[in-house]
Structures are given as C-alpha cells and as structure tokens.
Amino acid sequence: MYSKEESLRIKKEFWIAFAAAYPRKWLLYDTKIKDVSFKFYVDNKKAQVLLDIENKEDEKRTIYFEKIESLRTILLEEYLPDAIFERNYYLESGKLVSRIWVEQEGISINNPKTWPDVFDFFNKKMTAFEYFFFENEDYIKDLKINT
C-alpha cells in the first residue's frame, strides 16, 4: 500500500509520461456542449475512456444520451465495438450522469510496466471516440433535432 503522497507522485508521473508519449490536444472538456465531456480514467485495476453527460437537467441529459444511443450501431460497428452505454450511472459522489465508455482491465497505475499498454489504449480509444463525435457533432449538439 502506498502513502497518499506516494500515490499522488505516481499519478503525476503517469500523466506526465502519457503527455510525453502522446503530446496532442485531446477534446476532453472542449465539446462545446455544456456538461458533456470526454475523460481518461485509470486506477489499480482498469483504464477507461469515458464520455460523461452530466447535465443537471434530467431532460437535457436524457436527450443527449438518447441522441448518442441512436447512433449506437455506428459507434459500435465503426469506432468502438466494446463501448458500454449506461443511461443512469451514479458516480461515487452520488451524482447521476449518463455515461458511454470503454474499458481495459488487468493494468495498474502503480505498475509502470503496464503504462505503455494504458497509453496505447487511451490513444486508440479516445481517438476513435473523438472521430465519432466530430462526425456526428452537429446532430448531437442540436437539441431541436429529435432522435
């Protein structure tokens, strides 16, 4: 078990190494849709690339999720065949979000030997997710177009 300081140091080294391995600007929070963002996540068991829809208004959150869900076949067949969709996902804080994500298990942020696998996973999956988003951005953003 690592101390809090040691865990923070390892996380910092991980993200610095990732940025050095893949020095590009990721879409992340710059979707131009309020409360819709892409995220990287890694812990001692898994790595994830996430699309979180965190709108406080349930109606808007549902609409954005349903728009993306209506593109499910395209996302699964052309970009991320292992994507998982969850309309009602509760964060550890108890906050309700909608989430679409991909996951790789069997890695650990505490094991630098697994980092290249995580970096490769992050790069491949986030790039595919971003391409999907850019191809369907106008439809996803326009709340006047129904699913």
Secondary structure, 3 states (H helix, E strand, C coil): CCCHHHHHHHHHHHHHHHHHHCCCCCCCCCCCCCCEEEEEEECCCEEEEEEEECCCCHHHHHHHHHHHHHCHHHHHHHHCCCCEEEEEEECCCCCEEEEEEEEEECCCCCCHHHHHHHHHHHHHHHHHHHHHHHHHHHHHHCCCCCC
